[in-house]
Amino acid sequence: MKTIIQAIFFLSLIGISELLSAQTIVTGKVTDKKNPLRGVSITLKNSYDGATSDSTGKFSFKTFERGEFIFTATSVGYKPFEQKITLEGKGTLTIDIILKEEVTELSAVVISAGTFEASDRKKAAAVLNPIDIVTTASAEGDVTGALKTLPGAQQVGESEGLFVRGGTASETKIFIDGTLVNNFFQSSTPNIASRGRFSPFIFKGTVFSTGGYSALYGQALSSALILETIDLPERPSASLGLSIIGVNGGYQSLSKNKRSSVGTSYAYTNLTPAFAVFKQKQNYSQAPELHSGDANFRIKTSKTGILKYYGYFNSSRLDFTTNSIDSIGYKDRFGLTNFNMYHNLAWKENLGHGWKLNAGLSYTLNKDKIKSGLKDGNKKDVILTGLEFKKFNLDLDGNYMNAKLVLEKRLKGISVLRFGGEYNFSNEKSLFTLYTGQQFAQRLKENIRSLFVESDIYITNNVAAKIGTRLEHSSLLNKSNIAPRISLAYKLGKQAQASLAYGIFYQNPERRYLPSPNELTFMKATHYVAQYQKVTGATTFRTEIFYKKYENLIKTGNVNGRDGIAINNSGFGDAKGFEFFWRDKKTIKNLDYWISYSFLDTKRDFLNFPYATSPNFAAKHTASVVIKKFVQAWKIQFNGAYNYASSRPYYNIVPSGTGYKFADMGKVPAYNNFSFAFNYLPTVGNQNAKNFAVYVLSISNVFNVKQVYGYQYSYNGLRKEQIVPPSRMFVYIGAFFSFGIDRTENAVNDRLF
């Protein structure tokens, strides 16, 4: 028996020895080509064997497995590594692993040269959102008013629109849910800047591109403002606003299954009470009076798709006189009646297999009835010899439609290919009636068809490119163009990056200078932008240098007695400069502030300019400081904004022989404006509150500084008069109430007139 036990023990030792000798040692090193990677999980698939790399990237483990296995290595932020290996049960197997970085939306570099963006997708890089807009004291609740505190935008107070980096207001185009918006601003009045028609709170995302924008957008020579409307609300709500100049209210419902919503609002504004207190330069027989309303519905078409409709209407009128510069003792009369209607339908859908669809359709109807004339001291209509041209009626009727389809295909990683088409239609009619009753009718139709393709290519989390091109054909010009565009971005660290952008941009001549007796072509601009940006959770710093070259700008002249007619595309110009922006929400508790500065060197030879010179809408230096402080104990938010612009040039351009000359020129004083606002929120901190209120007091141009925007000249050129704001200072008082949902932030400084 003893012999048997010894034999079994001996055989067991032999078996254990064989088993021990059958193991394989797997060893190696993990890197990302440059550096060793620590903490990488290494395993044999479908086994219990594996290891974790050390601080030098090395690993080692033993296994008794034999045969073919899948060797894996995984680490957060890197693509999984797999390799088929054969284990023979003896010796050492060395495997060196190189992991490739996993490109993800959270960690990838953001392509941002020339662009300020605030959206749900890019919260880390957000600059201005709707709350920022309405709590910027100098903005007075206007989207573009707030954007004027950012680098690149000019402080122009005598005309509506965004003037960006040496470009005219018409060279900035505005898009809502991807489609072009015509008549974004209220209709123009002489020497008075009009506000935007739309409330900031219908938008959830804002992209303000001051240069080098995407190939998805066209017909904008200098800049693009891209706005995205909100989706479904969180819950049903109602609102009411009261002020000394008007009243507004609205209701938003939400279905029980939270898959659809419908809403509407209405506002009435009459500035008569305000003008009674703050005297205007204009003498109003009809102070501005506005009726406006909107309606919306939103439907979830699937888990990932949504159909959105937004409709808006506005009816307004005003009538005033100003002292005539052409005839002492007489007054120039201007009357305007406007009706505007806008509809936008947008559909977004994930089609599966990495495909997405974005489709949009918008329509605008705009009707202006303008009356001009001359009145004597008794406010009676008169016609003076040599000034008969002052008496006229002008009826403008514009119909505009824009349709866009974008298909998007997800490529490897987060790289994306987009392509699609756009159709832009306009039909404008005008009827000009002279003092004699003679009428001149004109119609201008245009069809612009566009195709575009663009790709976001993410090579690594640190390197990305956006490459695209756009093809357009204009029926009015009977010409086509091809506009290539490219942007590059490189991450310099966890929070910093550098970007470059280059692009060619085309735009049709402005319709106000058409039709032309001569053949015209597209105006052209070439953009070069270099940017550095560092964004943390509470601070944003960015600086840019840029150069824009303008070609084929419109030159105007006198044709058959009509001045201001486009005669050729021989104009040119350039704009160059640098900018910086700093925002800080962290350093001082409950204090949010930003500082921006722009330097602009620009010259143009366009319209009736005799030679290339700085245009009258461009200041060499602009700067803004915006401060927002909330005092919890008082439940009051204090908002202040200071805006500065250095002297702008002014000119009097008159005919000279076969051309034009500067009969007078100079510079206006620098622009300085400090505005302040108080917002009292009594329900802040009350967790049980069901109804909410905000009380607002704001003062523009607190120090009553005289602003001079330029000069206007008499018909004979012998007299000139300063162009100034209608009033130096304006005070706004209002109260806003919301029911069912806390909209106190939304109401702060929301000017609805």
BELWO-V614572 format. One line per field, one symbol per residue. psi: psi as a letter, one per 40 degrees, with the letter a starting at -180 (. if undefined). burial: b if it has 16 or more other C-alpha atoms within 10 Angstrom, else e. A space follows every 50 residues. Layout:
psi = ???
burial = ???
//
This chain:
psi = ddddddddddddddddddddeeihhhiaihifddiihiehhhihhfieia ihiaeeeiihiiieiiahihhihiiheihihihhihheeiahhhhhhhhi hhhiddeiihhehehhhhiddfddehchiddddeehdedfehdddddeei idhigheeiiihhhfeiideehihhhfeihhifdiiiiihfhhiiidiid eeieihhhheifiieeiafhddihhhihiiaiidiiiiihhhieeaiiii hhihidefeiiiiiiiihhheddddddghidihhdhihhhhiiiiiihhh eadeiihhhhiiihhiiihiiihhedhheihhhhihhihhhhhhhihhhh eifeiihhiihihhhhhhhhhiahiaeefihihihefdeehiihhhhhhh hhhihhhhhhahbeiihiiaiihhhihhiihhhideehihiihhihhhhi iiiihhhhdaeehiihhiihhihhddefiiihgiiiiiihheadeiiiii iiihhiiiiideeiiieihiaiiihhhhhhihhhhadeihhiiiiihhhh ifihhiahhfehifhhdafeiiiihiaiiihhhheddhhfhhiihiihhh hiiigibfhdihihieehidhiiihhhhhhhddefhhhhihhhihihiii ihhiihbeaiihdiiaiiiihhhhiiihhhgdehehdehdiiihhhhihi gdefhhhheaiiiideeeiiiihiididihhhhihhiihdihfdddehfg he.
burial = eeeeeeeeeeeeeeeeeeeeebbbbbbebbbeeeebbbbbebbbeeeeeb bbbbeebbbbeebbbeeebebbbbbeebeebbeeeebbbeeebebebbbe bbbbeeebbbbbbbbbbbbeeeebbbbbbbbbbbbbbbbbbbbbbbbbbb bbbbbbbbbbbbbbbbbbbbbbbbbbbbbbbbbbbbbbbebebbbbbbeb bebbbbbbbbbbbbbbbbbbbbbbbbbbbebbbeebbbbbbbbebbbbbb bbbbeeeeebbbbbbbbbbbbbebbeeeeeebbbeebbbbbbbbbbbbbb eeeebbbbbbbbbbbbbbbbbbbbbbeeebbbbbbbbbbbbbbbbbbbbb eeeebbbbbbbbbbbbbbbbbbbbbbeeeeeeeeeeeeebbbbbbbbbbb bbbbbbbbbbeeebbbbbbbbbbbebebebbbbbeeeeeeeeeeebbbbb bbbbbbbbbbbbbbbbbbbbbbbbeebeebbbbbbbbbbbbeeeebbbbb bbbbbbbbbeeebebeeeebbbbbbbbbbbbbbbbeeebbbbbbbbbbbb bbbbbbbeeeeeebbbbbbbbbbbbbbbbbbbbbbeeeeebbbbbbbbbb bbbbbbbbbbeeebbbbbbbbbbbbbbbbbeeeeebbbbbbbbbbbbbbb bbbbeeeeeebbeeeebbbbbbbbbbbbbbbebbeeeeeebbbbbbbbbb beeeebbbbbbbbeeeeeebeebbbbbbbbbbbbbbbbbebbbbbbbbbb bbb
//
